[in-house]
């Protein structure tokens, strides 16, 4: 059972970690949450067959752990607020790819949680709408709406940066 378990979870580990990193914005915390999820899966390894989609269950579990951490970590929220205010340092007409990528990451981090998670799961992880719907516990219409709003907000902010700077 342990070899089969390792085979299933090794492919999930990176996705779980990237998802946690997007939500928490902290490498170490994301590693901790990833380990917590894998530990939970290990404890339930004999009953994993009951889940139709182990990947969705794992990411849903990671989402819940991450959101609980954010709720209980007021210092983290304050740090993010300060970082968001200091993002105004990238005003240049000639952005290179790396700078633009950083700006987009910062804009994504400023989105509301559901939009942030939706855009990460769809655009970074390449998940389908029904999988995202299951993970976030919302209907597929809401997934599409959150994704559309997130992309629109990022586009508007990029246009402002491009035209006027921050």
ABEGO torsion letter per residue (X at the ends): XAAAAAAAAAAAAAAAAAAAAAAAGBAAAAAAAAAAAAAAAAAAAAAAAABABAAAAAAAAAAAAAAAAAAABAAAAAAAAAAAAAAAAABBABBBAAAAAAAAAAAAAABBAAAAAAAAAAAAAGBBAAAAAAAAGBBAAAAAAAAAAAAAAAAAAAAAAAAAEX
